[in-house]
């Protein structure tokens, strides 16, 4: 969704509960996937606000 431009930069990303229902997986699996997306720089979290889509980066 992120790479296909379904979500714009700084847009609020789906909550853990929304992702759990959409993909029918456990919360620990969702958390592990979100950590990987953060590590890859595709999303970021702001304490007390939520998870958001990172702006695109330039690759060399």
PyMOL Python script that loads the backbone (N, CA, C, O; Angstrom):
from pymol import cmd

cmd.read_pdbstr("""\
ATOM      1  N   UNK A   1       0.823  -1.194   0.000  1.00  0.00           N
ATOM      2  CA  UNK A   1       0.000   0.000   0.000  1.00  0.00           C
ATOM      3  C   UNK A   1       0.861   1.250   0.000  1.00  0.00           C
ATOM      4  O   UNK A   1       0.561   2.217  -0.700  1.00  0.00           O
ATOM      5  N   UNK A   2       1.932   1.231   0.784  1.00  0.00           N
ATOM      6  CA  UNK A   2       2.783   2.411   0.895  1.00  0.00           C
ATOM      7  C   UNK A   2       3.521   2.656  -0.419  1.00  0.00           C
ATOM      8  O   UNK A   2       3.499   3.765  -0.951  1.00  0.00           O
ATOM      9  N   UNK A   3       4.162   1.632  -0.931  1.00  0.00           N
ATOM     10  CA  UNK A   3       4.957   1.781  -2.142  1.00  0.00           C
ATOM     11  C   UNK A   3       4.097   1.995  -3.381  1.00  0.00           C
ATOM     12  O   UNK A   3       4.577   2.564  -4.362  1.00  0.00           O
ATOM     13  N   UNK A   4       2.858   1.562  -3.364  1.00  0.00           N
ATOM     14  CA  UNK A   4       1.953   1.757  -4.500  1.00  0.00           C
ATOM     15  C   UNK A   4       1.238   3.098  -4.434  1.00  0.00           C
ATOM     16  O   UNK A   4       0.322   3.355  -5.215  1.00  0.00           O
ATOM     17  N   UNK A   5       1.653   3.952  -3.507  1.00  0.00           N
ATOM     18  CA  UNK A   5       1.117   5.300  -3.338  1.00  0.00           C
ATOM     19  C   UNK A   5      -0.347   5.333  -2.915  1.00  0.00           C
ATOM     20  O   UNK A   5      -1.035   6.324  -3.159  1.00  0.00           O
ATOM     21  N   UNK A   6      -0.830   4.277  -2.291  1.00  0.00           N
ATOM     22  CA  UNK A   6      -2.191   4.304  -1.752  1.00  0.00           C
ATOM     23  C   UNK A   6      -2.262   5.244  -0.552  1.00  0.00           C
ATOM     24  O   UNK A   6      -3.327   5.775  -0.238  1.00  0.00           O
ATOM     25  N   UNK A   7      -1.141   5.446   0.111  1.00  0.00           N
ATOM     26  CA  UNK A   7      -1.073   6.331   1.273  1.00  0.00           C
ATOM     27  C   UNK A   7      -0.013   7.392   1.018  1.00  0.00           C
ATOM     28  O   UNK A   7       1.094   7.073   0.583  1.00  0.00           O
ATOM     29  N   UNK A   8      -0.341   8.639   1.285  1.00  0.00           N
ATOM     30  CA  UNK A   8       0.612   9.723   1.050  1.00  0.00           C
ATOM     31  C   UNK A   8       1.528   9.903   2.263  1.00  0.00           C
ATOM     32  O   UNK A   8       1.254   9.393   3.349  1.00  0.00           O
ATOM     33  N   UNK A   9       2.611  10.635   2.052  1.00  0.00           N
ATOM     34  CA  UNK A   9       3.565  10.902   3.126  1.00  0.00           C
ATOM     35  C   UNK A   9       2.888  11.619   4.281  1.00  0.00           C
ATOM     36  O   UNK A   9       2.076  12.521   4.073  1.00  0.00           O
ATOM     37  N   UNK A  10       3.220  11.221   5.481  1.00  0.00           N
ATOM     38  CA  UNK A  10       2.709  11.769   6.740  1.00  0.00           C
ATOM     39  C   UNK A  10       1.242  11.436   6.990  1.00  0.00           C
ATOM     40  O   UNK A  10       0.643  11.962   7.928  1.00  0.00           O
ATOM     41  N   UNK A  11       0.651  10.564   6.160  1.00  0.00           N
ATOM     42  CA  UNK A  11      -0.726  10.121   6.393  1.00  0.00           C
ATOM     43  C   UNK A  11      -0.731   9.129   7.548  1.00  0.00           C
ATOM     44  O   UNK A  11       0.227   8.379   7.734  1.00  0.00           O
ATOM     45  N   UNK A  12      -1.802   9.125   8.316  1.00  0.00           N
ATOM     46  CA  UNK A  12      -1.916   8.189   9.427  1.00  0.00           C
ATOM     47  C   UNK A  12      -1.983   6.768   8.868  1.00  0.00           C
ATOM     48  O   UNK A  12      -2.751   6.476   7.952  1.00  0.00           O
ATOM     49  N   UNK A  13      -1.156   5.894   9.447  1.00  0.00           N
ATOM     50  CA  UNK A  13      -1.137   4.492   9.035  1.00  0.00           C
ATOM     51  C   UNK A  13      -2.168   3.728   9.851  1.00  0.00           C
ATOM     52  O   UNK A  13      -2.626   4.214  10.884  1.00  0.00           O
ATOM     53  N   UNK A  14      -2.528   2.565   9.406  1.00  0.00           N
ATOM     54  CA  UNK A  14      -3.529   1.743  10.066  1.00  0.00           C
ATOM     55  C   UNK A  14      -3.102   1.364  11.484  1.00  0.00           C
ATOM     56  O   UNK A  14      -1.913   1.189  11.754  1.00  0.00           O
ATOM     57  N   UNK A  15      -4.066   1.238  12.378  1.00  0.00           N
ATOM     58  CA  UNK A  15      -3.774   0.835  13.760  1.00  0.00           C
ATOM     59  C   UNK A  15      -3.509  -0.664  13.810  1.00  0.00           C
ATOM     60  O   UNK A  15      -3.815  -1.398  12.871  1.00  0.00           O
ATOM     61  N   UNK A  16      -2.932  -1.102  14.927  1.00  0.00           N
ATOM     62  CA  UNK A  16      -2.669  -2.533  15.108  1.00  0.00           C
ATOM     63  C   UNK A  16      -3.960  -3.335  15.004  1.00  0.00           C
ATOM     64  O   UNK A  16      -3.981  -4.390  14.370  1.00  0.00           O
ATOM     65  N   UNK A  17      -5.028  -2.856  15.613  1.00  0.00           N
ATOM     66  CA  UNK A  17      -6.294  -3.596  15.588  1.00  0.00           C
ATOM     67  C   UNK A  17      -6.880  -3.655  14.176  1.00  0.00           C
ATOM     68  O   UNK A  17      -7.447  -4.676  13.788  1.00  0.00           O
ATOM     69  N   UNK A  18      -6.749  -2.575  13.406  1.00  0.00           N
ATOM     70  CA  UNK A  18      -7.234  -2.588  12.022  1.00  0.00           C
ATOM     71  C   UNK A  18      -6.456  -3.605  11.188  1.00  0.00           C
ATOM     72  O   UNK A  18      -7.042  -4.357  10.409  1.00  0.00           O
ATOM     73  N   UNK A  19      -5.135  -3.623  11.356  1.00  0.00           N
ATOM     74  CA  UNK A  19      -4.304  -4.568  10.613  1.00  0.00           C
ATOM     75  C   UNK A  19      -4.575  -6.003  11.031  1.00  0.00           C
ATOM     76  O   UNK A  19      -4.569  -6.910  10.199  1.00  0.00           O
ATOM     77  N   UNK A  20      -4.815  -6.207  12.327  1.00  0.00           N
ATOM     78  CA  UNK A  20      -5.126  -7.545  12.843  1.00  0.00           C
ATOM     79  C   UNK A  20      -6.387  -8.089  12.177  1.00  0.00           C
ATOM     80  O   UNK A  20      -6.422  -9.243  11.749  1.00  0.00           O
ATOM     81  N   UNK A  21      -7.412  -7.258  12.094  1.00  0.00           N
ATOM     82  CA  UNK A  21      -8.664  -7.681  11.465  1.00  0.00           C
ATOM     83  C   UNK A  21      -8.508  -7.878   9.957  1.00  0.00           C
ATOM     84  O   UNK A  21      -9.032  -8.839   9.394  1.00  0.00           O
ATOM     85  N   UNK A  22      -7.791  -6.969   9.311  1.00  0.00           N
ATOM     86  CA  UNK A  22      -7.642  -7.031   7.855  1.00  0.00           C
ATOM     87  C   UNK A  22      -6.874  -8.269   7.406  1.00  0.00           C
ATOM     88  O   UNK A  22      -7.244  -8.911   6.423  1.00  0.00           O
ATOM     89  N   UNK A  23      -5.796  -8.606   8.132  1.00  0.00           N
ATOM     90  CA  UNK A  23      -4.941  -9.719   7.720  1.00  0.00           C
ATOM     91  C   UNK A  23      -5.163 -11.000   8.520  1.00  0.00           C
ATOM     92  O   UNK A  23      -4.553 -12.030   8.232  1.00  0.00           O
ATOM     93  N   UNK A  24      -6.045 -10.934   9.535  1.00  0.00           N
ATOM     94  CA  UNK A  24      -6.397 -12.099  10.338  1.00  0.00           C
ATOM     95  C   UNK A  24      -5.156 -12.781  10.935  1.00  0.00           C
ATOM     96  O   UNK A  24      -4.970 -13.991  10.814  1.00  0.00           O
ATOM     97  N   UNK A  25      -4.315 -11.963  11.581  1.00  0.00           N
ATOM     98  CA  UNK A  25      -3.118 -12.470  12.252  1.00  0.00           C
ATOM     99  C   UNK A  25      -3.092 -11.930  13.678  1.00  0.00           C
ATOM    100  O   UNK A  25      -3.887 -11.061  14.034  1.00  0.00           O
ATOM    101  N   UNK A  26      -2.180 -12.444  14.484  1.00  0.00           N
ATOM    102  CA  UNK A  26      -2.103 -12.053  15.888  1.00  0.00           C
ATOM    103  C   UNK A  26      -1.432 -10.682  16.061  1.00  0.00           C
ATOM    104  O   UNK A  26      -0.721 -10.203  15.177  1.00  0.00           O
ATOM    105  N   UNK A  27      -1.676 -10.075  17.211  1.00  0.00           N
ATOM    106  CA  UNK A  27      -1.081  -8.770  17.528  1.00  0.00           C
ATOM    107  C   UNK A  27       0.447  -8.843  17.545  1.00  0.00           C
ATOM    108  O   UNK A  27       1.087  -7.943  17.002  1.00  0.00           O
ATOM    109  N   UNK A  28       1.064  -9.874  18.142  1.00  0.00           N
ATOM    110  CA  UNK A  28       2.538  -9.940  18.089  1.00  0.00           C
ATOM    111  C   UNK A  28       3.081  -9.961  16.660  1.00  0.00           C
ATOM    112  O   UNK A  28       4.138  -9.390  16.392  1.00  0.00           O
ATOM    113  N   UNK A  29       2.371 -10.612  15.747  1.00  0.00           N
ATOM    114  CA  UNK A  29       2.792 -10.633  14.342  1.00  0.00           C
ATOM    115  C   UNK A  29       2.697  -9.242  13.736  1.00  0.00           C
ATOM    116  O   UNK A  29       3.591  -8.819  13.004  1.00  0.00           O
ATOM    117  N   UNK A  30       1.621  -8.532  14.036  1.00  0.00           N
ATOM    118  CA  UNK A  30       1.454  -7.163  13.543  1.00  0.00           C
ATOM    119  C   UNK A  30       2.573  -6.276  14.080  1.00  0.00           C
ATOM    120  O   UNK A  30       3.161  -5.496  13.330  1.00  0.00           O
ATOM    121  N   UNK A  31       2.869  -6.390  15.374  1.00  0.00           N
ATOM    122  CA  UNK A  31       3.922  -5.559  15.973  1.00  0.00           C
ATOM    123  C   UNK A  31       5.278  -5.838  15.349  1.00  0.00           C
ATOM    124  O   UNK A  31       6.061  -4.914  15.126  1.00  0.00           O
ATOM    125  N   UNK A  32       5.561  -7.097  15.065  1.00  0.00           N
ATOM    126  CA  UNK A  32       6.825  -7.464  14.443  1.00  0.00           C
ATOM    127  C   UNK A  32       6.901  -6.868  13.025  1.00  0.00           C
ATOM    128  O   UNK A  32       7.949  -6.374  12.610  1.00  0.00           O
ATOM    129  N   UNK A  33       5.798  -6.919  12.301  1.00  0.00           N
ATOM    130  CA  UNK A  33       5.768  -6.357  10.949  1.00  0.00           C
ATOM    131  C   UNK A  33       5.936  -4.834  10.981  1.00  0.00           C
ATOM    132  O   UNK A  33       6.649  -4.267  10.153  1.00  0.00           O
ATOM    133  N   UNK A  34       5.277  -4.176  11.940  1.00  0.00           N
ATOM    134  CA  UNK A  34       5.404  -2.723  12.053  1.00  0.00           C
ATOM    135  C   UNK A  34       6.832  -2.323  12.403  1.00  0.00           C
ATOM    136  O   UNK A  34       7.340  -1.331  11.880  1.00  0.00           O
ATOM    137  N   UNK A  35       7.484  -3.079  13.275  1.00  0.00           N
ATOM    138  CA  UNK A  35       8.884  -2.793  13.617  1.00  0.00           C
ATOM    139  C   UNK A  35       9.769  -2.904  12.383  1.00  0.00           C
ATOM    140  O   UNK A  35      10.698  -2.116  12.208  1.00  0.00           O
ATOM    141  N   UNK A  36       9.484  -3.874  11.535  1.00  0.00           N
ATOM    142  CA  UNK A  36      10.260  -4.047  10.303  1.00  0.00           C
ATOM    143  C   UNK A  36      10.023  -2.874   9.345  1.00  0.00           C
ATOM    144  O   UNK A  36      10.966  -2.396   8.714  1.00  0.00           O
ATOM    145  N   UNK A  37       8.786  -2.410   9.233  1.00  0.00           N
ATOM    146  CA  UNK A  37       8.497  -1.255   8.381  1.00  0.00           C
ATOM    147  C   UNK A  37       9.179   0.008   8.907  1.00  0.00           C
ATOM    148  O   UNK A  37       9.643   0.838   8.125  1.00  0.00           O
ATOM    149  N   UNK A  38       9.240   0.151  10.233  1.00  0.00           N
ATOM    150  CA  UNK A  38       9.950   1.284  10.833  1.00  0.00           C
ATOM    151  C   UNK A  38      11.443   1.182  10.511  1.00  0.00           C
ATOM    152  O   UNK A  38      12.074   2.166  10.125  1.00  0.00           O
ATOM    153  N   UNK A  39      11.992  -0.015  10.676  1.00  0.00           N
ATOM    154  CA  UNK A  39      13.415  -0.250  10.397  1.00  0.00           C
ATOM    155  C   UNK A  39      13.745   0.058   8.931  1.00  0.00           C
ATOM    156  O   UNK A  39      14.822   0.574   8.632  1.00  0.00           O
ATOM    157  N   UNK A  40      12.820  -0.258   8.021  1.00  0.00           N
ATOM    158  CA  UNK A  40      13.030   0.001   6.599  1.00  0.00           C
ATOM    159  C   UNK A  40      12.778   1.460   6.226  1.00  0.00           C
ATOM    160  O   UNK A  40      13.033   1.871   5.094  1.00  0.00           O
ATOM    161  N   UNK A  41      12.271   2.245   7.191  1.00  0.00           N
ATOM    162  CA  UNK A  41      12.039   3.660   6.941  1.00  0.00           C
ATOM    163  C   UNK A  41      10.747   3.964   6.210  1.00  0.00           C
ATOM    164  O   UNK A  41      10.583   5.059   5.673  1.00  0.00           O
ATOM    165  N   UNK A  42       9.822   3.009   6.180  1.00  0.00           N
ATOM    166  CA  UNK A  42       8.565   3.223   5.469  1.00  0.00           C
ATOM    167  C   UNK A  42       7.495   3.879   6.333  1.00  0.00           C
ATOM    168  O   UNK A  42       6.599   4.546   5.816  1.00  0.00           O
ATOM    169  N   UNK A  43       7.586   3.694   7.641  1.00  0.00           N
ATOM    170  CA  UNK A  43       6.648   4.320   8.578  1.00  0.00           C
ATOM    171  C   UNK A  43       7.424   4.841   9.772  1.00  0.00           C
ATOM    172  O   UNK A  43       8.576   4.463   9.990  1.00  0.00           O
ATOM    173  N   UNK A  44       6.784   5.715  10.547  1.00  0.00           N
ATOM    174  CA  UNK A  44       7.377   6.198  11.792  1.00  0.00           C
ATOM    175  C   UNK A  44       6.273   6.366  12.819  1.00  0.00           C
ATOM    176  O   UNK A  44       5.104   6.522  12.468  1.00  0.00           O
ATOM    177  N   UNK A  45       6.648   6.334  14.079  1.00  0.00           N
ATOM    178  CA  UNK A  45       5.685   6.486  15.165  1.00  0.00           C
ATOM    179  C   UNK A  45       5.972   7.761  15.941  1.00  0.00           C
ATOM    180  O   UNK A  45       7.124   8.155  16.122  1.00  0.00           O
ATOM    181  N   UNK A  46       4.899   8.393  16.394  1.00  0.00           N
ATOM    182  CA  UNK A  46       5.000   9.543  17.289  1.00  0.00           C
ATOM    183  C   UNK A  46       4.236   9.184  18.548  1.00  0.00           C
ATOM    184  O   UNK A  46       3.050   8.858  18.497  1.00  0.00           O
ATOM    185  N   UNK A  47       4.920   9.246  19.673  1.00  0.00           N
ATOM    186  CA  UNK A  47       4.329   8.869  20.947  1.00  0.00           C
ATOM    187  C   UNK A  47       3.060   9.679  21.211  1.00  0.00           C
ATOM    188  O   UNK A  47       3.070  10.909  21.158  1.00  0.00           O
ATOM    189  N   UNK A  48       1.981   8.976  21.491  1.00  0.00           N
ATOM    190  CA  UNK A  48       0.716   9.623  21.799  1.00  0.00           C
ATOM    191  C   UNK A  48      -0.082  10.071  20.589  1.00  0.00           C
ATOM    192  O   UNK A  48      -1.214  10.532  20.732  1.00  0.00           O
ATOM    193  N   UNK A  49       0.487   9.944  19.402  1.00  0.00           N
ATOM    194  CA  UNK A  49      -0.212  10.389  18.190  1.00  0.00           C
ATOM    195  C   UNK A  49      -0.552   9.244  17.259  1.00  0.00           C
ATOM    196  O   UNK A  49      -1.642   9.219  16.688  1.00  0.00           O
ATOM    197  N   UNK A  50       0.361   8.293  17.094  1.00  0.00           N
ATOM    198  CA  UNK A  50       0.089   7.166  16.215  1.00  0.00           C
ATOM    199  C   UNK A  50       1.238   6.850  15.285  1.00  0.00           C
ATOM    200  O   UNK A  50       2.378   7.262  15.497  1.00  0.00           O
ATOM    201  N   UNK A  51       0.902   6.106  14.248  1.00  0.00           N
ATOM    202  CA  UNK A  51       1.869   5.659  13.251  1.00  0.00           C
ATOM    203  C   UNK A  51       1.550   6.351  11.936  1.00  0.00           C
ATOM    204  O   UNK A  51       0.386   6.484  11.557  1.00  0.00           O
ATOM    205  N   UNK A  52       2.598   6.790  11.244  1.00  0.00           N
ATOM    206  CA  UNK A  52       2.418   7.568  10.028  1.00  0.00           C
ATOM    207  C   UNK A  52       3.338   7.057   8.924  1.00  0.00           C
ATOM    208  O   UNK A  52       4.344   6.402   9.196  1.00  0.00           O
ATOM    209  N   UNK A  53       2.985   7.362   7.680  1.00  0.00           N
ATOM    210  CA  UNK A  53       3.776   6.985   6.521  1.00  0.00           C
ATOM    211  C   UNK A  53       4.943   7.957   6.389  1.00  0.00           C
ATOM    212  O   UNK A  53       4.759   9.173   6.442  1.00  0.00           O
ATOM    213  N   UNK A  54       6.130   7.418   6.220  1.00  0.00           N
ATOM    214  CA  UNK A  54       7.319   8.251   6.037  1.00  0.00           C
ATOM    215  C   UNK A  54       7.333   8.853   4.635  1.00  0.00           C
ATOM    216  O   UNK A  54       6.831   8.244   3.690  1.00  0.00           O
ATOM    217  N   UNK A  55       7.905  10.043   4.501  1.00  0.00           N
ATOM    218  CA  UNK A  55       8.045  10.608   3.157  1.00  0.00           C
ATOM    219  C   UNK A  55       9.027   9.758   2.348  1.00  0.00           C
ATOM    220  O   UNK A  55       9.895   9.098   2.920  1.00  0.00           O
ATOM    221  N   UNK A  56       8.895   9.773   1.035  1.00  0.00           N
ATOM    222  CA  UNK A  56       9.804   8.966   0.213  1.00  0.00           C
ATOM    223  C   UNK A  56      11.253   9.447   0.350  1.00  0.00           C
ATOM    224  O   UNK A  56      11.518  10.631   0.558  1.00  0.00           O
ATOM    225  N   UNK A  57      12.157   8.512   0.230  1.00  0.00           N
ATOM    226  CA  UNK A  57      13.578   8.842   0.307  1.00  0.00           C
ATOM    227  C   UNK A  57      14.213   8.649  -1.071  1.00  0.00           C
ATOM    228  O   UNK A  57      13.727   7.868  -1.889  1.00  0.00           O
ATOM    229  N   UNK A  58      15.289   9.364  -1.308  1.00  0.00           N
ATOM    230  CA  UNK A  58      16.008   9.237  -2.575  1.00  0.00           C
ATOM    231  C   UNK A  58      17.041   8.144  -2.404  1.00  0.00           C
ATOM    232  O   UNK A  58      17.840   8.167  -1.468  1.00  0.00           O
ATOM    233  N   UNK A  59      17.018   7.171  -3.332  1.00  0.00           N
ATOM    234  CA  UNK A  59      17.999   6.077  -3.285  1.00  0.00           C
ATOM    235  C   UNK A  59      19.074   6.340  -4.317  1.00  0.00           C
ATOM    236  O   UNK A  59      18.790   6.718  -5.454  1.00  0.00           O
ATOM    237  N   UNK A  60      20.329   6.131  -3.897  1.00  0.00           N
ATOM    238  CA  UNK A  60      21.457   6.341  -4.817  1.00  0.00           C
ATOM    239  C   UNK A  60      21.908   5.032  -5.387  1.00  0.00           C
ATOM    240  O   UNK A  60      22.847   4.995  -6.182  1.00  0.00           O
TER     241      UNK A  60
END
""", "prot")
cmd.dss("prot")
cmd.show_as("cartoon", "prot")
cmd.util.cbc("prot")
cmd.orient("prot")
